[in-house]
Amino acid sequence: MTSPLCSERNHSMTPEEASAPQVEMWRRLPLEERLRIVFAMIGDGFALVAASIRAAHPEYTPEEFRAALRKRIYGE
């Protein structure tokens, strides 16, 4: 038996059609859960930025690192 996700119809979906079930799932989540997910995603984004700065500049002192992180996140 073939999964509905693999059907020919789904291969021709528009991006809007493909995202509709995901959007509906998000809408059904309680606000607290949505906020938890958003805050986790923000934290993950900060961690990725921090890791990229550390990888590019392992010689940075803690002060230089914090300055670079602020600059990358908030701009000048």
PDB file of N, H, CA, C and O in Angstrom:
ATOM      1  N   MET A   1       0.838  -1.179   0.000  1.00  0.00           N
ATOM      2  CA  MET A   1       0.000   0.000   0.000  1.00  0.00           C
ATOM      3  C   MET A   1       0.886   1.246   0.000  1.00  0.00           C
ATOM      4  O   MET A   1       1.872   1.308   0.733  1.00  0.00           O
ATOM      5  N   THR A   2       0.540   2.218  -0.806  1.00  0.00           N
ATOM      6  H   THR A   2      -0.262   2.168  -1.402  1.00  0.00           H
ATOM      7  CA  THR A   2       1.325   3.430  -0.947  1.00  0.00           C
ATOM      8  C   THR A   2       0.844   4.489   0.035  1.00  0.00           C
ATOM      9  O   THR A   2      -0.357   4.683   0.218  1.00  0.00           O
ATOM     10  N   SER A   3       1.785   5.163   0.657  1.00  0.00           N
ATOM     11  H   SER A   3       2.761   5.006   0.509  1.00  0.00           H
ATOM     12  CA  SER A   3       1.463   6.242   1.583  1.00  0.00           C
ATOM     13  C   SER A   3       0.844   7.407   0.820  1.00  0.00           C
ATOM     14  O   SER A   3       1.245   7.677  -0.312  1.00  0.00           O
ATOM     15  N   PRO A   4      -0.127   8.105   1.414  1.00  0.00           N
ATOM     16  CA  PRO A   4      -0.706   9.270   0.744  1.00  0.00           C
ATOM     17  C   PRO A   4       0.345  10.354   0.499  1.00  0.00           C
ATOM     18  O   PRO A   4       0.192  11.166  -0.413  1.00  0.00           O
ATOM     19  N   LEU A   5       1.404  10.373   1.301  1.00  0.00           N
ATOM     20  H   LEU A   5       1.528   9.713   2.042  1.00  0.00           H
ATOM     21  CA  LEU A   5       2.441  11.374   1.113  1.00  0.00           C
ATOM     22  C   LEU A   5       3.257  11.119  -0.140  1.00  0.00           C
ATOM     23  O   LEU A   5       3.951  12.014  -0.623  1.00  0.00           O
ATOM     24  N   CYS A   6       3.180   9.897  -0.674  1.00  0.00           N
ATOM     25  H   CYS A   6       2.616   9.170  -0.281  1.00  0.00           H
ATOM     26  CA  CYS A   6       3.949   9.546  -1.858  1.00  0.00           C
ATOM     27  C   CYS A   6       3.090   9.531  -3.116  1.00  0.00           C
ATOM     28  O   CYS A   6       3.589   9.190  -4.188  1.00  0.00           O
ATOM     29  N   SER A   7       1.841   9.884  -3.019  1.00  0.00           N
ATOM     30  H   SER A   7       1.436  10.162  -2.148  1.00  0.00           H
ATOM     31  CA  SER A   7       0.963   9.812  -4.183  1.00  0.00           C
ATOM     32  C   SER A   7       1.341  10.860  -5.215  1.00  0.00           C
ATOM     33  O   SER A   7       1.993  11.854  -4.898  1.00  0.00           O
ATOM     34  N   GLU A   8       0.934  10.632  -6.428  1.00  0.00           N
ATOM     35  H   GLU A   8       0.403   9.824  -6.686  1.00  0.00           H
ATOM     36  CA  GLU A   8       1.209  11.562  -7.527  1.00  0.00           C
ATOM     37  C   GLU A   8       0.605  12.929  -7.244  1.00  0.00           C
ATOM     38  O   GLU A   8       1.201  13.947  -7.596  1.00  0.00           O
ATOM     39  N   ARG A   9      -0.549  12.971  -6.625  1.00  0.00           N
ATOM     40  H   ARG A   9      -1.033  12.144  -6.339  1.00  0.00           H
ATOM     41  CA  ARG A   9      -1.218  14.235  -6.316  1.00  0.00           C
ATOM     42  C   ARG A   9      -0.339  15.106  -5.433  1.00  0.00           C
ATOM     43  O   ARG A   9      -0.256  16.315  -5.654  1.00  0.00           O
ATOM     44  N   ASN A  10       0.315  14.523  -4.442  1.00  0.00           N
ATOM     45  H   ASN A  10       0.248  13.541  -4.263  1.00  0.00           H
ATOM     46  CA  ASN A  10       1.141  15.296  -3.522  1.00  0.00           C
ATOM     47  C   ASN A  10       2.418  15.803  -4.168  1.00  0.00           C
ATOM     48  O   ASN A  10       3.008  16.773  -3.693  1.00  0.00           O
ATOM     49  N   HIS A  11       2.851  15.165  -5.235  1.00  0.00           N
ATOM     50  H   HIS A  11       2.372  14.376  -5.621  1.00  0.00           H
ATOM     51  CA  HIS A  11       4.051  15.636  -5.925  1.00  0.00           C
ATOM     52  C   HIS A  11       3.775  16.931  -6.673  1.00  0.00           C
ATOM     53  O   HIS A  11       4.711  17.647  -7.026  1.00  0.00           O
ATOM     54  N   SER A  12       2.515  17.243  -6.918  1.00  0.00           N
ATOM     55  H   SER A  12       1.754  16.661  -6.631  1.00  0.00           H
ATOM     56  CA  SER A  12       2.185  18.463  -7.652  1.00  0.00           C
ATOM     57  C   SER A  12       1.565  19.521  -6.738  1.00  0.00           C
ATOM     58  O   SER A  12       0.949  20.475  -7.213  1.00  0.00           O
ATOM     59  N   MET A  13       1.729  19.348  -5.435  1.00  0.00           N
ATOM     60  H   MET A  13       2.229  18.573  -5.049  1.00  0.00           H
ATOM     61  CA  MET A  13       1.185  20.330  -4.497  1.00  0.00           C
ATOM     62  C   MET A  13       1.910  21.661  -4.612  1.00  0.00           C
ATOM     63  O   MET A  13       3.102  21.725  -4.911  1.00  0.00           O
ATOM     64  N   THR A  14       1.156  22.710  -4.366  1.00  0.00           N
ATOM     65  H   THR A  14       0.188  22.658  -4.123  1.00  0.00           H
ATOM     66  CA  THR A  14       1.785  24.022  -4.258  1.00  0.00           C
ATOM     67  C   THR A  14       2.387  24.136  -2.853  1.00  0.00           C
ATOM     68  O   THR A  14       2.021  23.364  -1.968  1.00  0.00           O
ATOM     69  N   PRO A  15       3.288  25.071  -2.639  1.00  0.00           N
ATOM     70  CA  PRO A  15       3.825  25.254  -1.281  1.00  0.00           C
ATOM     71  C   PRO A  15       2.726  25.549  -0.255  1.00  0.00           C
ATOM     72  O   PRO A  15       2.802  25.094   0.886  1.00  0.00           O
ATOM     73  N   GLU A  16       1.719  26.300  -0.659  1.00  0.00           N
ATOM     74  H   GLU A  16       1.657  26.669  -1.586  1.00  0.00           H
ATOM     75  CA  GLU A  16       0.621  26.613   0.244  1.00  0.00           C
ATOM     76  C   GLU A  16      -0.153  25.362   0.647  1.00  0.00           C
ATOM     77  O   GLU A  16      -0.512  25.199   1.813  1.00  0.00           O
ATOM     78  N   GLU A  17      -0.410  24.475  -0.319  1.00  0.00           N
ATOM     79  H   GLU A  17      -0.118  24.607  -1.266  1.00  0.00           H
ATOM     80  CA  GLU A  17      -1.114  23.231  -0.018  1.00  0.00           C
ATOM     81  C   GLU A  17      -0.284  22.330   0.887  1.00  0.00           C
ATOM     82  O   GLU A  17      -0.814  21.672   1.783  1.00  0.00           O
ATOM     83  N   ALA A  18       0.993  22.308   0.648  1.00  0.00           N
ATOM     84  H   ALA A  18       1.423  22.843  -0.079  1.00  0.00           H
ATOM     85  CA  ALA A  18       1.873  21.451   1.446  1.00  0.00           C
ATOM     86  C   ALA A  18       1.999  21.957   2.876  1.00  0.00           C
ATOM     87  O   ALA A  18       2.118  21.155   3.803  1.00  0.00           O
ATOM     88  N   SER A  19       1.975  23.268   3.071  1.00  0.00           N
ATOM     89  H   SER A  19       1.878  23.919   2.318  1.00  0.00           H
ATOM     90  CA  SER A  19       2.151  23.816   4.416  1.00  0.00           C
ATOM     91  C   SER A  19       0.854  23.905   5.202  1.00  0.00           C
ATOM     92  O   SER A  19       0.898  24.090   6.418  1.00  0.00           O
ATOM     93  N   ALA A  20      -0.285  23.783   4.562  1.00  0.00           N
ATOM     94  H   ALA A  20      -0.320  23.633   3.574  1.00  0.00           H
ATOM     95  CA  ALA A  20      -1.576  23.932   5.249  1.00  0.00           C
ATOM     96  C   ALA A  20      -1.729  22.991   6.449  1.00  0.00           C
ATOM     97  O   ALA A  20      -2.148  23.458   7.508  1.00  0.00           O
ATOM     98  N   PRO A  21      -1.415  21.693   6.347  1.00  0.00           N
ATOM     99  CA  PRO A  21      -1.552  20.825   7.529  1.00  0.00           C
ATOM    100  C   PRO A  21      -0.627  21.249   8.671  1.00  0.00           C
ATOM    101  O   PRO A  21      -1.000  21.159   9.840  1.00  0.00           O
ATOM    102  N   GLN A  22       0.563  21.704   8.335  1.00  0.00           N
ATOM    103  H   GLN A  22       0.866  21.777   7.384  1.00  0.00           H
ATOM    104  CA  GLN A  22       1.502  22.152   9.368  1.00  0.00           C
ATOM    105  C   GLN A  22       0.964  23.400  10.070  1.00  0.00           C
ATOM    106  O   GLN A  22       1.025  23.504  11.295  1.00  0.00           O
ATOM    107  N   VAL A  23       0.445  24.333   9.296  1.00  0.00           N
ATOM    108  H   VAL A  23       0.396  24.248   8.301  1.00  0.00           H
ATOM    109  CA  VAL A  23      -0.119  25.563   9.878  1.00  0.00           C
ATOM    110  C   VAL A  23      -1.290  25.217  10.790  1.00  0.00           C
ATOM    111  O   VAL A  23      -1.423  25.784  11.875  1.00  0.00           O
ATOM    112  N   GLU A  24      -2.123  24.305  10.362  1.00  0.00           N
ATOM    113  H   GLU A  24      -2.014  23.844   9.481  1.00  0.00           H
ATOM    114  CA  GLU A  24      -3.269  23.908  11.192  1.00  0.00           C
ATOM    115  C   GLU A  24      -2.803  23.268  12.493  1.00  0.00           C
ATOM    116  O   GLU A  24      -3.387  23.511  13.549  1.00  0.00           O
ATOM    117  N   MET A  25      -1.754  22.452  12.425  1.00  0.00           N
ATOM    118  H   MET A  25      -1.279  22.254  11.567  1.00  0.00           H
ATOM    119  CA  MET A  25      -1.227  21.840  13.637  1.00  0.00           C
ATOM    120  C   MET A  25      -0.736  22.915  14.608  1.00  0.00           C
ATOM    121  O   MET A  25      -1.008  22.849  15.806  1.00  0.00           O
ATOM    122  N   TRP A  26      -0.004  23.913  14.077  1.00  0.00           N
ATOM    123  H   TRP A  26       0.218  23.966  13.103  1.00  0.00           H
ATOM    124  CA  TRP A  26       0.490  24.997  14.929  1.00  0.00           C
ATOM    125  C   TRP A  26      -0.670  25.743  15.580  1.00  0.00           C
ATOM    126  O   TRP A  26      -0.608  26.080  16.763  1.00  0.00           O
ATOM    127  N   ARG A  27      -1.723  25.999  14.815  1.00  0.00           N
ATOM    128  H   ARG A  27      -1.773  25.724  13.855  1.00  0.00           H
ATOM    129  CA  ARG A  27      -2.868  26.742  15.345  1.00  0.00           C
ATOM    130  C   ARG A  27      -3.571  25.993  16.477  1.00  0.00           C
ATOM    131  O   ARG A  27      -4.140  26.615  17.374  1.00  0.00           O
ATOM    132  N   ARG A  28      -3.534  24.673  16.437  1.00  0.00           N
ATOM    133  H   ARG A  28      -3.071  24.167  15.708  1.00  0.00           H
ATOM    134  CA  ARG A  28      -4.196  23.879  17.475  1.00  0.00           C
ATOM    135  C   ARG A  28      -3.394  23.788  18.764  1.00  0.00           C
ATOM    136  O   ARG A  28      -3.945  23.426  19.803  1.00  0.00           O
ATOM    137  N   LEU A  29      -2.110  24.105  18.720  1.00  0.00           N
ATOM    138  H   LEU A  29      -1.662  24.399  17.876  1.00  0.00           H
ATOM    139  CA  LEU A  29      -1.284  24.037  19.925  1.00  0.00           C
ATOM    140  C   LEU A  29      -1.681  25.133  20.905  1.00  0.00           C
ATOM    141  O   LEU A  29      -2.028  26.241  20.496  1.00  0.00           O
ATOM    142  N   PRO A  30      -1.631  24.827  22.182  1.00  0.00           N
ATOM    143  CA  PRO A  30      -1.893  25.883  23.168  1.00  0.00           C
ATOM    144  C   PRO A  30      -0.810  26.975  23.058  1.00  0.00           C
ATOM    145  O   PRO A  30       0.317  26.706  22.643  1.00  0.00           O
ATOM    146  N   LEU A  31      -1.173  28.185  23.431  1.00  0.00           N
ATOM    147  H   LEU A  31      -2.089  28.403  23.767  1.00  0.00           H
ATOM    148  CA  LEU A  31      -0.250  29.307  23.351  1.00  0.00           C
ATOM    149  C   LEU A  31       1.052  29.023  24.082  1.00  0.00           C
ATOM    150  O   LEU A  31       2.128  29.357  23.585  1.00  0.00           O
ATOM    151  N   GLU A  32       0.966  28.416  25.245  1.00  0.00           N
ATOM    152  H   GLU A  32       0.092  28.145  25.648  1.00  0.00           H
ATOM    153  CA  GLU A  32       2.170  28.138  26.027  1.00  0.00           C
ATOM    154  C   GLU A  32       3.134  27.238  25.265  1.00  0.00           C
ATOM    155  O   GLU A  32       4.348  27.435  25.323  1.00  0.00           O
ATOM    156  N   GLU A  33       2.601  26.255  24.554  1.00  0.00           N
ATOM    157  H   GLU A  33       1.615  26.095  24.508  1.00  0.00           H
ATOM    158  CA  GLU A  33       3.442  25.342  23.788  1.00  0.00           C
ATOM    159  C   GLU A  33       4.067  26.058  22.592  1.00  0.00           C
ATOM    160  O   GLU A  33       5.239  25.844  22.281  1.00  0.00           O
ATOM    161  N   ARG A  34       3.285  26.907  21.925  1.00  0.00           N
ATOM    162  H   ARG A  34       2.333  27.080  22.178  1.00  0.00           H
ATOM    163  CA  ARG A  34       3.832  27.672  20.803  1.00  0.00           C
ATOM    164  C   ARG A  34       4.965  28.580  21.271  1.00  0.00           C
ATOM    165  O   ARG A  34       5.996  28.693  20.608  1.00  0.00           O
ATOM    166  N   LEU A  35       4.762  29.228  22.423  1.00  0.00           N
ATOM    167  H   LEU A  35       3.925  29.136  22.962  1.00  0.00           H
ATOM    168  CA  LEU A  35       5.816  30.099  22.959  1.00  0.00           C
ATOM    169  C   LEU A  35       7.058  29.302  23.330  1.00  0.00           C
ATOM    170  O   LEU A  35       8.179  29.746  23.082  1.00  0.00           O
ATOM    171  N   ARG A  36       6.865  28.127  23.923  1.00  0.00           N
ATOM    172  H   ARG A  36       5.954  27.767  24.124  1.00  0.00           H
ATOM    173  CA  ARG A  36       8.003  27.282  24.277  1.00  0.00           C
ATOM    174  C   ARG A  36       8.810  26.930  23.034  1.00  0.00           C
ATOM    175  O   ARG A  36      10.040  26.966  23.055  1.00  0.00           O
ATOM    176  N   ILE A  37       8.118  26.590  21.954  1.00  0.00           N
ATOM    177  H   ILE A  37       7.119  26.561  21.937  1.00  0.00           H
ATOM    178  CA  ILE A  37       8.783  26.234  20.703  1.00  0.00           C
ATOM    179  C   ILE A  37       9.510  27.440  20.124  1.00  0.00           C
ATOM    180  O   ILE A  37      10.652  27.323  19.680  1.00  0.00           O
ATOM    181  N   VAL A  38       8.856  28.600  20.127  1.00  0.00           N
ATOM    182  H   VAL A  38       7.928  28.696  20.488  1.00  0.00           H
ATOM    183  CA  VAL A  38       9.480  29.814  19.589  1.00  0.00           C
ATOM    184  C   VAL A  38      10.742  30.154  20.369  1.00  0.00           C
ATOM    185  O   VAL A  38      11.782  30.431  19.773  1.00  0.00           O
ATOM    186  N   PHE A  39      10.660  30.135  21.709  1.00  0.00           N
ATOM    187  H   PHE A  39       9.815  29.909  22.194  1.00  0.00           H
ATOM    188  CA  PHE A  39      11.831  30.464  22.520  1.00  0.00           C
ATOM    189  C   PHE A  39      12.956  29.457  22.313  1.00  0.00           C
ATOM    190  O   PHE A  39      14.130  29.828  22.319  1.00  0.00           O
ATOM    191  N   ALA A  40      12.610  28.200  22.134  1.00  0.00           N
ATOM    192  H   ALA A  40      11.657  27.899  22.129  1.00  0.00           H
ATOM    193  CA  ALA A  40      13.629  27.187  21.861  1.00  0.00           C
ATOM    194  C   ALA A  40      14.296  27.455  20.515  1.00  0.00           C
ATOM    195  O   ALA A  40      15.509  27.293  20.383  1.00  0.00           O
ATOM    196  N   MET A  41      13.514  27.863  19.516  1.00  0.00           N
ATOM    197  H   MET A  41      12.529  27.995  19.623  1.00  0.00           H
ATOM    198  CA  MET A  41      14.078  28.164  18.203  1.00  0.00           C
ATOM    199  C   MET A  41      14.991  29.388  18.267  1.00  0.00           C
ATOM    200  O   MET A  41      16.035  29.418  17.615  1.00  0.00           O
ATOM    201  N   ILE A  42      14.604  30.391  19.046  1.00  0.00           N
ATOM    202  H   ILE A  42      13.756  30.367  19.576  1.00  0.00           H
ATOM    203  CA  ILE A  42      15.458  31.570  19.211  1.00  0.00           C
ATOM    204  C   ILE A  42      16.773  31.166  19.873  1.00  0.00           C
ATOM    205  O   ILE A  42      17.846  31.587  19.441  1.00  0.00           O
ATOM    206  N   GLY A  43      16.686  30.352  20.918  1.00  0.00           N
ATOM    207  H   GLY A  43      15.815  30.010  21.269  1.00  0.00           H
ATOM    208  CA  GLY A  43      17.898  29.869  21.576  1.00  0.00           C
ATOM    209  C   GLY A  43      18.789  29.085  20.631  1.00  0.00           C
ATOM    210  O   GLY A  43      20.010  29.235  20.649  1.00  0.00           O
ATOM    211  N   ASP A  44      18.177  28.247  19.805  1.00  0.00           N
ATOM    212  H   ASP A  44      17.184  28.125  19.790  1.00  0.00           H
ATOM    213  CA  ASP A  44      18.953  27.488  18.819  1.00  0.00           C
ATOM    214  C   ASP A  44      19.635  28.423  17.825  1.00  0.00           C
ATOM    215  O   ASP A  44      20.780  28.193  17.435  1.00  0.00           O
ATOM    216  N   GLY A  45      18.928  29.481  17.416  1.00  0.00           N
ATOM    217  H   GLY A  45      17.998  29.668  17.733  1.00  0.00           H
ATOM    218  CA  GLY A  45      19.514  30.454  16.494  1.00  0.00           C
ATOM    219  C   GLY A  45      20.719  31.148  17.110  1.00  0.00           C
ATOM    220  O   GLY A  45      21.747  31.310  16.452  1.00  0.00           O
ATOM    221  N   PHE A  46      20.598  31.561  18.374  1.00  0.00           N
ATOM    222  H   PHE A  46      19.763  31.429  18.908  1.00  0.00           H
ATOM    223  CA  PHE A  46      21.728  32.184  19.062  1.00  0.00           C
ATOM    224  C   PHE A  46      22.897  31.204  19.155  1.00  0.00           C
ATOM    225  O   PHE A  46      24.049  31.591  18.961  1.00  0.00           O
ATOM    226  N   ALA A  47      22.606  29.953  19.448  1.00  0.00           N
ATOM    227  H   ALA A  47      21.669  29.638  19.605  1.00  0.00           H
ATOM    228  CA  ALA A  47      23.665  28.947  19.562  1.00  0.00           C
ATOM    229  C   ALA A  47      24.378  28.752  18.218  1.00  0.00           C
ATOM    230  O   ALA A  47      25.598  28.590  18.188  1.00  0.00           O
ATOM    231  N   LEU A  48      23.642  28.765  17.127  1.00  0.00           N
ATOM    232  H   LEU A  48      22.651  28.897  17.151  1.00  0.00           H
ATOM    233  CA  LEU A  48      24.257  28.625  15.802  1.00  0.00           C
ATOM    234  C   LEU A  48      25.159  29.811  15.477  1.00  0.00           C
ATOM    235  O   LEU A  48      26.261  29.644  14.955  1.00  0.00           O
ATOM    236  N   VAL A  49      24.675  31.010  15.795  1.00  0.00           N
ATOM    237  H   VAL A  49      23.779  31.145  16.220  1.00  0.00           H
ATOM    238  CA  VAL A  49      25.490  32.207  15.558  1.00  0.00           C
ATOM    239  C   VAL A  49      26.761  32.132  16.401  1.00  0.00           C
ATOM    240  O   VAL A  49      27.855  32.391  15.900  1.00  0.00           O
ATOM    241  N   ALA A  50      26.620  31.781  17.677  1.00  0.00           N
ATOM    242  H   ALA A  50      25.731  31.571  18.084  1.00  0.00           H
ATOM    243  CA  ALA A  50      27.773  31.681  18.568  1.00  0.00           C
ATOM    244  C   ALA A  50      28.777  30.647  18.038  1.00  0.00           C
ATOM    245  O   ALA A  50      29.983  30.895  18.028  1.00  0.00           O
ATOM    246  N   ALA A  51      28.277  29.505  17.606  1.00  0.00           N
ATOM    247  H   ALA A  51      27.297  29.304  17.614  1.00  0.00           H
ATOM    248  CA  ALA A  51      29.170  28.458  17.090  1.00  0.00           C
ATOM    249  C   ALA A  51      29.903  28.921  15.838  1.00  0.00           C
ATOM    250  O   ALA A  51      31.079  28.608  15.653  1.00  0.00           O
ATOM    251  N   SER A  52      29.212  29.666  14.977  1.00  0.00           N
ATOM    252  H   SER A  52      28.257  29.921  15.127  1.00  0.00           H
ATOM    253  CA  SER A  52      29.877  30.124  13.752  1.00  0.00           C
ATOM    254  C   SER A  52      30.960  31.149  14.070  1.00  0.00           C
ATOM    255  O   SER A  52      32.006  31.171  13.420  1.00  0.00           O
ATOM    256  N   ILE A  53      30.714  32.000  15.070  1.00  0.00           N
ATOM    257  H   ILE A  53      29.865  31.982  15.598  1.00  0.00           H
ATOM    258  CA  ILE A  53      31.736  32.976  15.467  1.00  0.00           C
ATOM    259  C   ILE A  53      32.938  32.248  16.074  1.00  0.00           C
ATOM    260  O   ILE A  53      34.084  32.558  15.751  1.00  0.00           O
ATOM    261  N   ARG A  54      32.671  31.285  16.950  1.00  0.00           N
ATOM    262  H   ARG A  54      31.740  31.034  17.213  1.00  0.00           H
ATOM    263  CA  ARG A  54      33.776  30.534  17.564  1.00  0.00           C
ATOM    264  C   ARG A  54      34.587  29.770  16.524  1.00  0.00           C
ATOM    265  O   ARG A  54      35.812  29.694  16.619  1.00  0.00           O
ATOM    266  N   ALA A  55      33.905  29.208  15.535  1.00  0.00           N
ATOM    267  H   ALA A  55      32.910  29.270  15.458  1.00  0.00           H
ATOM    268  CA  ALA A  55      34.608  28.454  14.485  1.00  0.00           C
ATOM    269  C   ALA A  55      35.475  29.372  13.630  1.00  0.00           C
ATOM    270  O   ALA A  55      36.584  29.011  13.238  1.00  0.00           O
ATOM    271  N   ALA A  56      34.952  30.565  13.346  1.00  0.00           N
ATOM    272  H   ALA A  56      34.051  30.858  13.665  1.00  0.00           H
ATOM    273  CA  ALA A  56      35.693  31.493  12.497  1.00  0.00           C
ATOM    274  C   ALA A  56      36.808  32.207  13.246  1.00  0.00           C
ATOM    275  O   ALA A  56      37.805  32.609  12.647  1.00  0.00           O
ATOM    276  N   HIS A  57      36.639  32.367  14.573  1.00  0.00           N
ATOM    277  H   HIS A  57      35.828  32.041  15.060  1.00  0.00           H
ATOM    278  CA  HIS A  57      37.608  33.145  15.358  1.00  0.00           C
ATOM    279  C   HIS A  57      37.902  32.473  16.696  1.00  0.00           C
ATOM    280  O   HIS A  57      37.532  33.003  17.743  1.00  0.00           O
ATOM    281  N   PRO A  58      38.556  31.326  16.678  1.00  0.00           N
ATOM    282  CA  PRO A  58      38.839  30.636  17.949  1.00  0.00           C
ATOM    283  C   PRO A  58      39.783  31.430  18.858  1.00  0.00           C
ATOM    284  O   PRO A  58      39.887  31.145  20.051  1.00  0.00           O
ATOM    285  N   GLU A  59      40.456  32.409  18.299  1.00  0.00           N
ATOM    286  H   GLU A  59      40.371  32.641  17.330  1.00  0.00           H
ATOM    287  CA  GLU A  59      41.395  33.199  19.088  1.00  0.00           C
ATOM    288  C   GLU A  59      40.733  34.318  19.901  1.00  0.00           C
ATOM    289  O   GLU A  59      41.383  34.950  20.733  1.00  0.00           O
ATOM    290  N   TYR A  60      39.440  34.562  19.658  1.00  0.00           N
ATOM    291  H   TYR A  60      38.911  34.049  18.982  1.00  0.00           H
ATOM    292  CA  TYR A  60      38.759  35.664  20.359  1.00  0.00           C
ATOM    293  C   TYR A  60      38.768  35.449  21.868  1.00  0.00           C
ATOM    294  O   TYR A  60      38.570  34.338  22.360  1.00  0.00           O
ATOM    295  N   THR A  61      39.000  36.531  22.576  1.00  0.00           N
ATOM    296  H   THR A  61      39.160  37.434  22.176  1.00  0.00           H
ATOM    297  CA  THR A  61      38.854  36.514  24.032  1.00  0.00           C
ATOM    298  C   THR A  61      37.358  36.500  24.334  1.00  0.00           C
ATOM    299  O   THR A  61      36.554  36.748  23.435  1.00  0.00           O
ATOM    300  N   PRO A  62      36.963  36.215  25.580  1.00  0.00           N
ATOM    301  CA  PRO A  62      35.533  36.271  25.906  1.00  0.00           C
ATOM    302  C   PRO A  62      34.904  37.637  25.582  1.00  0.00           C
ATOM    303  O   PRO A  62      33.763  37.694  25.123  1.00  0.00           O
ATOM    304  N   GLU A  63      35.627  38.720  25.814  1.00  0.00           N
ATOM    305  H   GLU A  63      36.554  38.673  26.187  1.00  0.00           H
ATOM    306  CA  GLU A  63      35.099  40.053  25.495  1.00  0.00           C
ATOM    307  C   GLU A  63      34.921  40.239  23.994  1.00  0.00           C
ATOM    308  O   GLU A  63      33.900  40.761  23.546  1.00  0.00           O
ATOM    309  N   GLU A  64      35.907  39.816  23.222  1.00  0.00           N
ATOM    310  H   GLU A  64      36.736  39.392  23.586  1.00  0.00           H
ATOM    311  CA  GLU A  64      35.810  39.930  21.761  1.00  0.00           C
ATOM    312  C   GLU A  64      34.667  39.068  21.232  1.00  0.00           C
ATOM    313  O   GLU A  64      33.933  39.470  20.330  1.00  0.00           O
ATOM    314  N   PHE A  65      34.532  37.878  21.810  1.00  0.00           N
ATOM    315  H   PHE A  65      35.128  37.551  22.543  1.00  0.00           H
ATOM    316  CA  PHE A  65      33.435  36.990  21.400  1.00  0.00           C
ATOM    317  C   PHE A  65      32.088  37.645  21.661  1.00  0.00           C
ATOM    318  O   PHE A  65      31.232  37.670  20.776  1.00  0.00           O
ATOM    319  N   ARG A  66      31.887  38.176  22.867  1.00  0.00           N
ATOM    320  H   ARG A  66      32.582  38.155  23.585  1.00  0.00           H
ATOM    321  CA  ARG A  66      30.604  38.822  23.197  1.00  0.00           C
ATOM    322  C   ARG A  66      30.332  40.011  22.278  1.00  0.00           C
ATOM    323  O   ARG A  66      29.197  40.219  21.850  1.00  0.00           O
ATOM    324  N   ALA A  67      31.369  40.791  21.975  1.00  0.00           N
ATOM    325  H   ALA A  67      32.291  40.622  22.323  1.00  0.00           H
ATOM    326  CA  ALA A  67      31.198  41.932  21.067  1.00  0.00           C
ATOM    327  C   ALA A  67      30.797  41.454  19.669  1.00  0.00           C
ATOM    328  O   ALA A  67      29.916  42.038  19.038  1.00  0.00           O
ATOM    329  N   ALA A  68      31.442  40.400  19.194  1.00  0.00           N
ATOM    330  H   ALA A  68      32.158  39.926  19.706  1.00  0.00           H
ATOM    331  CA  ALA A  68      31.113  39.860  17.866  1.00  0.00           C
ATOM    332  C   ALA A  68      29.697  39.293  17.841  1.00  0.00           C
ATOM    333  O   ALA A  68      28.975  39.447  16.856  1.00  0.00           O
ATOM    334  N   LEU A  69      29.305  38.636  18.932  1.00  0.00           N
ATOM    335  H   LEU A  69      29.891  38.511  19.733  1.00  0.00           H
ATOM    336  CA  LEU A  69      27.954  38.083  19.009  1.00  0.00           C
ATOM    337  C   LEU A  69      26.913  39.202  18.989  1.00  0.00           C
ATOM    338  O   LEU A  69      25.923  39.116  18.264  1.00  0.00           O
ATOM    339  N   ARG A  70      27.135  40.250  19.783  1.00  0.00           N
ATOM    340  H   ARG A  70      27.940  40.320  20.373  1.00  0.00           H
ATOM    341  CA  ARG A  70      26.216  41.389  19.784  1.00  0.00           C
ATOM    342  C   ARG A  70      26.120  42.020  18.392  1.00  0.00           C
ATOM    343  O   ARG A  70      25.031  42.334  17.911  1.00  0.00           O
ATOM    344  N   LYS A  71      27.281  42.199  17.758  1.00  0.00           N
ATOM    345  H   LYS A  71      28.166  41.944  18.148  1.00  0.00           H
ATOM    346  CA  LYS A  71      27.297  42.810  16.438  1.00  0.00           C
ATOM    347  C   LYS A  71      26.524  41.964  15.424  1.00  0.00           C
ATOM    348  O   LYS A  71      25.755  42.499  14.625  1.00  0.00           O
ATOM    349  N   ARG A  72      26.726  40.654  15.458  1.00  0.00           N
ATOM    350  H   ARG A  72      27.350  40.220  16.107  1.00  0.00           H
ATOM    351  CA  ARG A  72      26.053  39.761  14.517  1.00  0.00           C
ATOM    352  C   ARG A  72      24.544  39.746  14.747  1.00  0.00           C
ATOM    353  O   ARG A  72      23.768  39.722  13.791  1.00  0.00           O
ATOM    354  N   ILE A  73      24.130  39.759  16.010  1.00  0.00           N
ATOM    355  H   ILE A  73      24.760  39.778  16.786  1.00  0.00           H
ATOM    356  CA  ILE A  73      22.696  39.655  16.314  1.00  0.00           C
ATOM    357  C   ILE A  73      21.984  40.990  16.162  1.00  0.00           C
ATOM    358  O   ILE A  73      20.904  41.060  15.575  1.00  0.00           O
ATOM    359  N   TYR A  74      22.586  42.048  16.690  1.00  0.00           N
ATOM    360  H   TYR A  74      23.463  41.991  17.168  1.00  0.00           H
ATOM    361  CA  TYR A  74      21.899  43.333  16.731  1.00  0.00           C
ATOM    362  C   TYR A  74      22.373  44.342  15.689  1.00  0.00           C
ATOM    363  O   TYR A  74      21.747  45.387  15.513  1.00  0.00           O
ATOM    364  N   GLY A  75      23.467  44.040  15.000  1.00  0.00           N
ATOM    365  H   GLY A  75      23.975  43.191  15.143  1.00  0.00           H
ATOM    366  CA  GLY A  75      24.011  44.974  14.041  1.00  0.00           C
ATOM    367  C   GLY A  75      24.774  46.068  14.757  1.00  0.00           C
ATOM    368  O   GLY A  75      25.004  45.985  15.963  1.00  0.00           O
ATOM    369  N   GLU A  76      25.162  47.081  14.028  1.00  0.00           N
ATOM    370  H   GLU A  76      24.975  47.149  13.048  1.00  0.00           H
ATOM    371  CA  GLU A  76      25.911  48.179  14.666  1.00  0.00           C
ATOM    372  C   GLU A  76      25.035  49.349  14.920  1.00  0.00           C
ATOM    373  O   GLU A  76      25.495  50.361  15.450  1.00  0.00           O
TER     374      GLU A  76
END
